[in-house]
């Protein structure tokens, strides 16, 4: 090896070291990125967190890895679950049932969502049938009603 070859060898070694260092950083960064997305995805299943927090975690996972089908589906399910809860709370029972039904079809087998869906159906039945049952109780002979007996 001549003295003229030494700088070239040093440059090659430096270049290889830089390439390996950058590659290592990219791999570690990708692993960390996926780890954060996976933790957010897992947090969306935690029953110890509010529905809003769980939905936010699912959105984070979806944002970090929009190519991951599980994360995308979970985000849609949690959005539907949260929206269904909001509709139910506001008294839009039919809207809640429609949204929850669509969410459950995306993730058949989610026992928590299924339990809430059944709860929403029970609330819907109770709230929408109540007036009819009360009205029937006011009827007089032959199904007659006075204006004061009409349920509003």
Buried (B, 14 or more C-beta within 10 A) or exposed (E): EEEEEEEEEEEEEEEEEEEEEEEEEEEEEEEEEEEBBBEBBEBBBEEEBEBEBBBBBBBBBBEBBEEBEEBBBBBBBBBBBBBBBBBBEEEBBEBBBBBBBBBBEBBEEBEEBBEBBEEBBEBBEEEEEEEEEEBEEEEEEEEEEEEEEEEE
